[in-house]
Amino acid sequence: MAQKQFKTAQAEVDREYRRFHEHLEELLRRPARRGKSPAMSLVFSDCAYVVFDRPKDAERFAVHAMRSFILNDMPVRMGLSYGSFTNYEFKTGVLPNGHLMFAAPFMGTAVVDSYRAESSGIKGMRILVHPSFFLSAPDLDEFLVPLPKIGAASRGCRRAELV
């Protein structure tokens, strides 16, 4: 009985995982209205880092994507940040001992800060804005909604969401 329940649950996870990635790929293929396409995206597991040349394009994409995910009953949470981003050579290989290795190295302040915003502990489907992004696009102030204070301040997050 437990084996059957596990297989049923695994099938549901697989279905939702595929649905999320198919939807995300469609969003990445066509830019938001009046916005430019991303310069690059790195997609893995249930995460995506989407890189834009201009903050306004990132903002438009995030709002468009969030609305689309909500309309398609897919819960997501996003973090927006501004900063450096570097990617290195992607590799796959088999080591002499037969170990299969995949490497997708990338880093930068934008990666760290967007992760900090998204994982700040604020619950729900939201676009969480790191101070670095807010400073790069000060016209966002009219769209930000203050959220209640929680422990996120110690992790460098602006307690607000983009609406």
DRENKOL-728336 format. One record per residue: x, z, y of N, C-alpha, C, CB in turn; residue in three letters. Coordinates in Angstrom, 2 decimals, always signed. Glycine has a CB too. Layout:
// residues N
X/Z/Y/X/Z/Y/X/Z/Y/X/Z/Y/ALA
...
This chain:
// residues 163
+0.82/+0.00/-1.19/+0.00/+0.00/+0.00/+0.87/+0.00/+1.26/-0.94/+1.21/-0.01/MET
+1.91/+0.82/+1.27/+2.81/+0.88/+2.43/+3.51/-0.46/+2.64/+3.85/+2.01/+2.24/ALA
+3.91/-1.10/+1.54/+4.57/-2.40/+1.61/+3.64/-3.44/+2.27/+5.00/-2.88/+0.19/GLN
+2.38/-3.41/+1.90/+1.40/-4.34/+2.46/+1.21/-4.09/+3.96/+0.05/-4.22/+1.71/LYS
+1.11/-2.82/+4.35/+0.96/-2.47/+5.76/+2.18/-2.91/+6.56/+0.73/-0.96/+5.91/GLN
+3.37/-2.72/+5.98/+4.59/-3.14/+6.66/+4.60/-4.64/+6.86/+5.83/-2.70/+5.86/PHE
+4.25/-5.41/+5.84/+4.24/-6.87/+5.96/+3.22/-7.33/+7.00/+3.93/-7.51/+4.60/LYS
+2.08/-6.69/+7.05/+1.06/-7.03/+8.04/+1.58/-6.74/+9.45/-0.25/-6.24/+7.78/THR
+2.18/-5.58/+9.63/+2.74/-5.21/+10.93/+3.87/-6.16/+11.33/+3.25/-3.76/+10.91/ALA
+4.74/-6.50/+10.39/+5.86/-7.40/+10.67/+5.36/-8.78/+11.07/+6.78/-7.51/+9.44/GLN
+4.31/-9.26/+10.41/+3.73/-10.56/+10.75/+3.19/-10.55/+12.17/+2.61/-10.94/+9.76/ALA
+2.57/-9.46/+12.58/+2.06/-9.33/+13.95/+3.20/-9.33/+14.97/+1.22/-8.04/+14.09/GLU
+4.25/-8.58/+14.68/+5.42/-8.55/+15.56/+6.02/-9.95/+15.68/+6.48/-7.55/+15.04/VAL
+6.19/-10.64/+14.56/+6.74/-12.00/+14.57/+5.87/-12.94/+15.40/+6.86/-12.54/+13.13/ASP
+4.57/-12.85/+15.25/+3.64/-13.72/+15.99/+3.76/-13.47/+17.50/+2.19/-13.48/+15.51/ARG
+3.76/-12.20/+17.90/+3.86/-11.87/+19.33/+5.22/-12.23/+19.89/+3.60/-10.39/+19.54/GLU
+6.27/-12.06/+19.11/+7.63/-12.44/+19.54/+7.70/-13.94/+19.81/+8.68/-12.04/+18.45/TYR
+7.18/-14.73/+18.89/+7.17/-16.20/+19.08/+6.33/-16.58/+20.29/+6.64/-16.91/+17.82/ARG
+5.17/-15.95/+20.41/+4.27/-16.26/+21.53/+4.94/-15.95/+22.87/+2.97/-15.46/+21.39/ARG
+5.62/-14.81/+22.97/+6.34/-14.44/+24.19/+7.40/-15.49/+24.52/+7.00/-13.05/+24.03/PHE
+8.22/-15.85/+23.52/+9.31/-16.79/+23.79/+8.80/-18.19/+24.11/+10.25/-16.85/+22.58/HIS
+7.75/-18.62/+23.47/+7.18/-19.93/+23.80/+6.65/-19.94/+25.23/+6.06/-20.31/+22.80/GLU
+5.98/-18.87/+25.61/+5.43/-18.78/+26.96/+6.56/-18.70/+28.00/+4.51/-17.54/+27.09/HIS
+7.57/-17.90/+27.73/+8.71/-17.78/+28.63/+9.40/-19.13/+28.79/+9.71/-16.72/+28.11/LEU
+9.60/-19.84/+27.70/+10.24/-21.16/+27.78/+9.42/-22.11/+28.65/+10.43/-21.75/+26.38/GLU
+8.11/-22.07/+28.52/+7.25/-22.92/+29.35/+7.40/-22.56/+30.82/+5.77/-22.79/+28.91/GLU
+7.45/-21.26/+31.13/+7.64/-20.83/+32.52/+8.99/-21.29/+33.07/+7.53/-19.31/+32.62/LEU
+10.02/-21.26/+32.25/+11.35/-21.68/+32.69/+11.43/-23.19/+32.89/+12.40/-21.23/+31.68/LEU
+10.64/-23.94/+32.15/+10.65/-25.41/+32.27/+10.02/-25.90/+33.57/+9.91/-26.03/+31.09/ARG
+9.01/-25.19/+34.04/+8.33/-25.65/+35.26/+8.40/-24.53/+36.31/+6.84/-26.04/+34.97/ARG
+8.99/-24.83/+37.45/+9.15/-23.81/+38.49/+7.81/-23.42/+39.11/+10.09/-24.30/+39.58/PRO
+7.79/-22.26/+39.72/+6.60/-21.81/+40.44/+6.36/-22.76/+41.61/+6.76/-20.33/+40.94/ALA
+5.13/-22.84/+42.04/+4.78/-23.71/+43.16/+5.71/-23.44/+44.34/+3.31/-23.49/+43.58/ARG
+6.23/-24.47/+44.94/+7.14/-24.41/+46.08/+8.45/-23.71/+45.77/+6.46/-23.72/+47.24/ARG
+8.75/-23.44/+44.53/+9.99/-22.78/+44.19/+10.92/-23.70/+43.44/+9.71/-21.55/+43.36/GLY
+12.18/-23.36/+43.44/+13.16/-24.13/+42.69/+13.33/-23.54/+41.30/+14.51/-24.17/+43.44/LYS
+13.76/-24.37/+40.39/+14.01/-23.92/+39.03/+15.19/-22.96/+39.01/+14.29/-25.12/+38.09/SER
+15.27/-22.12/+37.99/+16.41/-21.22/+37.88/+17.71/-21.99/+37.71/+16.21/-20.26/+36.72/PRO
+18.78/-21.41/+38.20/+20.11/-22.00/+38.01/+20.54/-21.84/+36.56/+21.15/-21.34/+38.96/ALA
+20.08/-20.76/+35.92/+20.46/-20.45/+34.55/+19.55/-19.36/+34.02/+21.95/-20.01/+34.47/MET
+19.38/-19.34/+32.71/+18.68/-18.21/+32.10/+19.36/-17.88/+30.78/+17.16/-18.54/+31.89/SER
+19.41/-16.61/+30.49/+19.94/-16.10/+29.22/+18.80/-15.35/+28.55/+21.21/-15.18/+29.43/LEU
+18.37/-15.84/+27.41/+17.22/-15.27/+26.71/+17.69/-14.76/+25.36/+16.08/-16.32/+26.55/VAL
+17.35/-13.53/+25.06/+17.68/-12.94/+23.77/+16.74/-11.79/+23.48/+19.15/-12.47/+23.72/PHE
+16.52/-11.55/+22.22/+15.63/-10.48/+21.78/+14.32/-10.56/+22.56/+16.30/-9.09/+21.96/SER
+13.94/-9.48/+23.22/+12.72/-9.52/+24.04/+13.08/-9.46/+25.52/+11.78/-8.35/+23.66/ASP
+14.26/-9.99/+25.86/+14.77/-9.95/+27.23/+15.10/-11.34/+27.74/+16.01/-9.06/+27.30/CYS
+15.09/-11.46/+29.06/+15.55/-12.69/+29.70/+16.18/-12.32/+31.03/+14.37/-13.71/+29.89/ALA
+17.35/-12.86/+31.29/+17.98/-12.76/+32.59/+17.87/-14.15/+33.20/+19.48/-12.25/+32.51/TYR
+17.17/-14.25/+34.33/+16.93/-15.53/+34.96/+17.64/-15.50/+36.32/+15.39/-15.82/+35.11/VAL
+18.52/-16.46/+36.54/+19.39/-16.49/+37.71/+18.90/-17.57/+38.69/+20.87/-16.75/+37.31/VAL
+18.78/-17.20/+39.95/+18.38/-18.12/+41.01/+19.43/-18.15/+42.10/+17.01/-17.72/+41.58/PHE
+19.46/-19.24/+42.83/+20.40/-19.36/+43.95/+19.91/-18.63/+45.18/+20.63/-20.81/+44.27/ASP
+18.58/-18.53/+45.34/+18.00/-17.89/+46.52/+17.03/-16.79/+46.12/+17.28/-18.94/+47.41/ARG
+17.06/-15.65/+46.83/+16.13/-14.56/+46.52/+14.66/-14.98/+46.55/+16.34/-13.42/+47.48/PRO
+14.28/-15.82/+47.49/+12.88/-16.23/+47.61/+12.41/-16.94/+46.34/+12.68/-17.15/+48.84/LYS
+13.29/-17.76/+45.74/+12.92/-18.44/+44.49/+12.76/-17.45/+43.35/+13.99/-19.50/+44.13/ASP
+13.61/-16.44/+43.32/+13.49/-15.39/+42.30/+12.18/-14.63/+42.47/+14.68/-14.41/+42.36/ALA
+11.86/-14.31/+43.70/+10.60/-13.60/+44.00/+9.40/-14.43/+43.56/+10.50/-13.27/+45.50/GLU
+9.38/-15.71/+43.92/+8.25/-16.57/+43.54/+8.12/-16.68/+42.03/+8.42/-17.98/+44.15/ARG
+9.26/-16.86/+41.36/+9.22/-16.97/+39.90/+8.69/-15.68/+39.29/+10.62/-17.28/+39.35/PHE
+9.18/-14.53/+39.75/+8.77/-13.24/+39.19/+7.27/-13.03/+39.34/+9.53/-12.10/+39.85/ALA
+6.74/-13.30/+40.52/+5.31/-13.11/+40.76/+4.50/-14.07/+39.89/+4.97/-13.31/+42.26/VAL
+4.90/-15.35/+39.89/+4.20/-16.35/+39.08/+4.25/-15.97/+37.59/+4.82/-17.75/+39.30/HIS
+5.43/-15.59/+37.11/+5.59/-15.24/+35.70/+4.78/-14.00/+35.34/+7.07/-15.01/+35.36/ALA
+4.81/-12.98/+36.19/+4.06/-11.76/+35.90/+2.56/-12.07/+35.81/+4.32/-10.70/+36.98/MET
+2.06/-12.83/+36.75/+0.64/-13.19/+36.71/+0.31/-13.96/+35.43/+0.25/-14.04/+37.94/ARG
+1.19/-14.86/+35.05/+0.97/-15.67/+33.86/+1.00/-14.80/+32.59/+2.02/-16.77/+33.77/SER
+1.94/-13.88/+32.52/+2.00/-12.98/+31.36/+0.74/-12.12/+31.29/+3.26/-12.08/+31.44/PHE
+0.29/-11.62/+32.42/-0.92/-10.79/+32.43/-2.13/-11.61/+31.96/-1.18/-10.22/+33.85/ILE
-2.28/-12.82/+32.50/-3.40/-13.67/+32.10/-3.38/-14.03/+30.62/-3.40/-14.94/+32.93/LEU
-2.20/-13.99/+30.01/-2.06/-14.32/+28.59/-1.90/-13.08/+27.72/-0.88/-15.25/+28.39/ASN
-2.27/-11.91/+28.27/-2.24/-10.65/+27.52/-0.88/-10.35/+26.89/-3.29/-10.67/+26.44/ASP
+0.17/-10.53/+27.67/+1.52/-10.22/+27.21/+2.13/-9.18/+28.14/+2.40/-11.50/+27.13/MET
+2.26/-7.95/+27.69/+2.82/-6.92/+28.57/+4.32/-7.11/+28.79/+2.57/-5.54/+27.99/PRO
+4.71/-7.17/+30.06/+6.12/-7.27/+30.43/+6.39/-6.37/+31.62/+6.51/-8.75/+30.75/VAL
+7.63/-6.07/+31.82/+8.10/-5.34/+33.00/+9.36/-6.05/+33.46/+8.37/-3.80/+32.69/ARG
+9.52/-6.25/+34.77/+10.66/-7.00/+35.30/+11.43/-6.16/+36.29/+10.19/-8.29/+35.95/MET
+12.71/-6.46/+36.40/+13.55/-5.87/+37.42/+14.17/-6.99/+38.24/+14.64/-4.98/+36.80/GLY
+14.09/-6.87/+39.57/+14.70/-7.85/+40.47/+15.90/-7.20/+41.14/+13.68/-8.36/+41.53/LEU
+17.02/-7.92/+41.17/+18.20/-7.43/+41.88/+18.95/-8.62/+42.45/+19.10/-6.60/+40.93/SER
+19.91/-8.31/+43.31/+20.74/-9.33/+43.95/+22.18/-8.90/+43.75/+20.38/-9.51/+45.48/TYR
+23.04/-9.83/+43.36/+24.44/-9.48/+43.20/+25.19/-10.52/+42.42/+24.58/-8.15/+42.53/GLY
+26.33/-10.11/+41.89/+27.19/-11.04/+41.17/+26.66/-11.28/+39.76/+28.63/-10.50/+41.11/SER
+26.99/-12.45/+39.25/+26.61/-12.81/+37.89/+27.66/-13.77/+37.36/+25.17/-13.44/+37.83/PHE
+28.21/-13.46/+36.20/+29.21/-14.32/+35.58/+28.88/-14.44/+34.10/+30.66/-13.76/+35.78/THR
+28.99/-15.65/+33.59/+28.85/-15.84/+32.15/+30.11/-16.48/+31.63/+27.59/-16.69/+31.81/ASN
+30.41/-16.19/+30.39/+31.61/-16.73/+29.75/+31.20/-17.62/+28.58/+32.54/-15.58/+29.27/TYR
+32.16/-18.14/+27.91/+31.91/-19.09/+26.82/+31.07/-18.45/+25.71/+33.23/-19.60/+26.25/GLU
+30.01/-19.14/+25.34/+29.17/-18.71/+24.24/+29.83/-19.18/+22.95/+27.71/-19.25/+24.37/PHE
+29.86/-18.32/+21.95/+30.55/-18.66/+20.70/+29.73/-18.27/+19.49/+31.92/-17.98/+20.65/LYS
+29.89/-19.05/+18.45/+29.44/-18.64/+17.13/+30.60/-18.94/+16.21/+28.12/-19.38/+16.68/THR
+30.75/-18.15/+15.20/+31.85/-18.39/+14.28/+31.75/-17.52/+13.05/+33.17/-18.16/+14.97/GLY
+32.56/-17.87/+12.09/+32.65/-17.09/+10.86/+34.08/-16.56/+10.79/+32.29/-17.96/+9.58/VAL
+34.20/-15.24/+10.73/+35.52/-14.60/+10.63/+36.05/-14.78/+9.22/+35.44/-13.10/+11.00/LEU
+37.37/-14.60/+9.02/+37.96/-14.79/+7.69/+37.30/-13.98/+6.58/+39.41/-14.44/+7.75/PRO
+36.74/-12.82/+6.91/+36.09/-12.00/+5.88/+34.64/-12.44/+5.61/+36.10/-10.54/+6.29/ASN
+34.20/-13.54/+6.24/+32.85/-14.05/+6.03/+31.82/-13.52/+7.02/+32.41/-13.73/+4.66/GLY
+32.24/-12.65/+7.90/+31.35/-12.06/+8.91/+30.92/-13.14/+9.91/+32.05/-10.87/+9.64/HIS
+29.62/-13.31/+10.10/+29.08/-14.25/+11.07/+29.02/-13.56/+12.43/+27.68/-14.78/+10.64/LEU
+29.58/-14.22/+13.46/+29.67/-13.61/+14.79/+29.02/-14.52/+15.82/+31.14/-13.32/+15.16/MET
+28.21/-13.92/+16.70/+27.63/-14.61/+17.84/+28.08/-13.86/+19.08/+26.06/-14.69/+17.75/PHE
+28.56/-14.57/+20.09/+28.99/-13.93/+21.33/+28.35/-14.65/+22.50/+30.53/-13.94/+21.46/ALA
+27.71/-13.88/+23.36/+27.08/-14.42/+24.56/+27.42/-13.50/+25.73/+25.52/-14.55/+24.38/ALA
+28.69/-13.47/+26.11/+29.10/-12.52/+27.14/+28.66/-12.93/+28.55/+30.60/-12.35/+27.11/PRO
+28.09/-11.99/+29.26/+27.74/-12.16/+30.66/+27.76/-10.79/+31.32/+26.36/-12.86/+30.83/PHE
+27.99/-10.76/+32.62/+28.06/-9.49/+33.32/+27.92/-9.70/+34.82/+29.38/-8.76/+33.02/MET
+27.84/-8.62/+35.53/+27.78/-8.66/+36.99/+26.89/-7.56/+37.52/+27.28/-10.00/+37.46/GLY
+26.98/-7.34/+38.82/+26.16/-6.29/+39.43/+24.68/-6.62/+39.33/+26.56/-6.10/+40.90/THR
+24.33/-7.90/+39.39/+22.91/-8.28/+39.28/+22.35/-7.90/+37.91/+22.74/-9.79/+39.53/ALA
+23.15/-8.05/+36.86/+22.72/-7.69/+35.51/+22.49/-6.19/+35.42/+23.77/-8.14/+34.45/VAL
+23.45/-5.42/+35.89/+23.36/-3.96/+35.82/+22.19/-3.45/+36.65/+24.67/-3.31/+36.29/VAL
+22.07/-3.95/+37.87/+21.03/-3.45/+38.77/+19.62/-3.87/+38.35/+21.30/-3.92/+40.18/ASP
+19.47/-5.07/+37.82/+18.12/-5.46/+37.35/+17.73/-4.62/+36.14/+18.08/-6.99/+37.00/SER
+18.70/-4.33/+35.27/+18.42/-3.45/+34.13/+18.04/-2.05/+34.63/+19.66/-3.37/+33.19/TYR
+18.76/-1.54/+35.62/+18.44/-0.21/+36.16/+17.02/-0.17/+36.73/+19.45/+0.18/+37.24/ARG
+16.65/-1.23/+37.44/+15.30/-1.26/+38.02/+14.25/-1.29/+36.92/+15.14/-2.48/+38.95/ALA
+14.42/-2.20/+35.97/+13.42/-2.38/+34.90/+13.29/-1.13/+34.03/+13.79/-3.57/+34.04/GLU
+14.39/-0.45/+33.79/+14.37/+0.71/+32.89/+14.32/+2.03/+33.64/+15.60/+0.69/+31.99/SER
+13.80/+2.03/+34.86/+13.80/+3.22/+35.70/+12.86/+4.32/+35.21/+13.42/+2.84/+37.10/SER
+12.05/+4.04/+34.21/+11.14/+5.06/+33.70/+9.72/+4.90/+34.23/+11.65/+6.42/+34.05/GLY
+9.52/+3.97/+35.15/+8.19/+3.71/+35.68/+7.43/+2.89/+34.65/+8.26/+2.97/+37.06/ILE
+6.28/+3.36/+34.26/+5.50/+2.74/+33.19/+4.64/+1.59/+33.71/+4.61/+3.77/+32.52/LYS
+4.26/+0.71/+32.81/+3.30/-0.33/+33.12/+3.91/-1.69/+33.38/+2.51/+0.07/+34.30/GLY
+3.03/-2.66/+33.54/+3.43/-4.04/+33.80/+3.71/-4.15/+35.29/+2.32/-5.07/+33.35/MET
+4.98/-4.22/+35.64/+5.38/-4.18/+37.05/+6.61/-5.05/+37.28/+5.66/-2.74/+37.49/ARG
+6.80/-5.39/+38.55/+8.05/-6.00/+38.99/+8.73/-4.92/+39.82/+7.83/-7.35/+39.81/ILE
+9.81/-4.37/+39.31/+10.51/-3.29/+39.98/+11.68/-3.87/+40.76/+11.00/-2.21/+38.95/LEU
+11.79/-3.46/+42.02/+12.75/-4.06/+42.94/+13.90/-3.11/+43.20/+12.06/-4.45/+44.27/VAL
+15.11/-3.54/+42.85/+16.31/-2.76/+43.13/+16.65/-2.89/+44.62/+17.51/-3.24/+42.23/HIS
+17.23/-1.86/+45.24/+17.58/-1.95/+46.67/+18.44/-3.18/+47.01/+18.33/-0.70/+47.09/PRO
+19.29/-3.63/+46.11/+20.12/-4.80/+46.39/+19.27/-6.04/+46.67/+21.07/-5.06/+45.22/SER
+18.17/-6.18/+45.95/+17.28/-7.32/+46.17/+16.50/-7.14/+47.46/+16.32/-7.51/+44.99/PHE
+16.02/-5.96/+47.67/+15.25/-5.67/+48.88/+16.08/-5.97/+50.12/+14.77/-4.20/+48.88/PHE
+17.35/-5.60/+50.09/+18.24/-5.84/+51.24/+18.51/-7.33/+51.44/+19.56/-5.09/+51.06/LEU
+18.47/-8.11/+50.36/+18.72/-9.55/+50.47/+17.48/-10.31/+50.92/+19.22/-10.10/+49.14/SER
+16.31/-9.69/+50.83/+15.05/-10.34/+51.20/+14.16/-9.32/+51.91/+14.33/-10.92/+49.94/ALA
+14.53/-8.92/+53.14/+13.79/-7.85/+53.82/+12.34/-8.18/+54.11/+14.47/-7.52/+55.10/PRO
+11.96/-9.45/+54.07/+10.56/-9.80/+54.32/+9.64/-9.35/+53.18/+10.42/-11.29/+54.52/ASP
+10.22/-8.80/+52.13/+9.42/-8.28/+51.01/+8.65/-7.03/+51.40/+10.32/-7.97/+49.82/LEU
+9.04/-6.39/+52.49/+8.45/-5.11/+52.84/+6.93/-5.14/+52.89/+8.98/-4.66/+54.17/ASP
+6.35/-6.28/+53.30/+4.89/-6.35/+53.36/+4.26/-6.42/+51.98/+4.46/-7.56/+54.17/GLU
+5.04/-6.72/+50.92/+4.50/-6.83/+49.58/+4.77/-5.61/+48.72/+5.07/-8.04/+48.91/PHE
+5.57/-4.68/+49.21/+5.94/-3.53/+48.39/+4.91/-2.42/+48.48/+7.30/-3.00/+48.81/LEU
+4.64/-1.84/+47.33/+3.71/-0.72/+47.25/+4.52/+0.49/+46.78/+2.50/-1.02/+46.28/VAL
+4.62/+1.54/+47.59/+5.37/+2.73/+47.16/+4.76/+3.35/+45.92/+5.43/+3.76/+48.29/PRO
+5.61/+3.79/+45.02/+5.17/+4.47/+43.81/+5.54/+5.94/+43.91/+5.80/+3.82/+42.55/LEU
+4.90/+6.78/+43.13/+5.22/+8.21/+43.19/+6.67/+8.46/+42.82/+4.31/+9.00/+42.27/PRO
+7.23/+9.52/+43.40/+8.62/+9.85/+43.12/+8.76/+10.34/+41.69/+9.14/+10.92/+44.10/LYS
+9.78/+9.79/+41.03/+10.15/+10.26/+39.70/+11.67/+10.30/+39.66/+9.57/+9.32/+38.56/ILE
+12.25/+10.46/+38.51/+13.70/+10.56/+38.38/+14.45/+9.28/+38.64/+14.04/+11.04/+37.04/GLY
+13.80/+8.21/+39.02/+14.46/+6.92/+39.21/+15.43/+6.94/+40.38/+13.43/+5.84/+39.43/ALA
+15.22/+7.80/+41.36/+16.08/+7.81/+42.54/+17.53/+8.05/+42.16/+15.62/+8.88/+43.53/ALA
+17.77/+8.87/+41.17/+19.14/+9.15/+40.76/+19.79/+7.96/+40.09/+19.17/+10.33/+39.84/SER
+18.98/+6.96/+39.68/+19.54/+5.76/+39.05/+19.60/+4.59/+40.02/+18.71/+5.38/+37.84/ARG
+19.36/+4.82/+41.30/+19.53/+3.79/+42.29/+18.39/+2.80/+42.40/+20.74/+3.07/+42.02/GLY
+17.17/+3.17/+42.10/+16.05/+2.24/+42.18/+15.15/+2.56/+43.35/+15.24/+2.26/+40.89/CYS
+14.70/+1.54/+44.00/+13.68/+1.70/+45.02/+12.36/+1.88/+44.28/+13.63/+0.46/+46.02/ARG
+11.67/+2.95/+44.55/+10.43/+3.23/+43.85/+9.30/+2.44/+44.47/+10.11/+4.74/+43.87/ARG
+9.30/+1.15/+44.18/+8.24/+0.28/+44.69/+8.06/-0.86/+43.73/+8.56/-0.24/+46.13/ALA
+6.93/-1.49/+43.84/+6.70/-2.65/+42.99/+6.26/-3.81/+43.86/+5.64/-2.36/+41.89/GLU
+6.53/-4.98/+43.39/+6.13/-6.20/+44.08/+4.73/-6.56/+43.60/+7.14/-7.36/+43.81/LEU
+3.84/-6.85/+44.55/+2.46/-7.21/+44.18/+2.10/-8.60/+44.69/+1.46/-6.17/+44.73/VAL
